[in-house]
Amino acid sequence: MPDGLGVPAAPQPRFHSVFRDIATRIERGELAAGDRLPSERWFGDDLGVSRTTVRRAIEELVATGLVEARSGAT
């Protein structure tokens, strides 16, 4: 898709769209504050991407503060 200058936009890595999808679910309240996120496998199956892609998206969600990583949480 060209930008405003007629130059094709660079494709975004797949994890960006997964990041946006999960962030949207959080904003809509589909994923509530304090709740555990579904597993990487679940997101991968739901979104049709690899667990590695989901993991990268979740790392970005943690880096931006949208989700919190809890080590050893049950």
Buried (B, 14 or more C-beta within 10 A) or exposed (E): EEEEEEEEEEEEEBBBBBBEBBBEBBEEEEBEEEEEBBEBEEBBEEBEBBBEBBBBBBBBBEEEEBBEEEEEEE
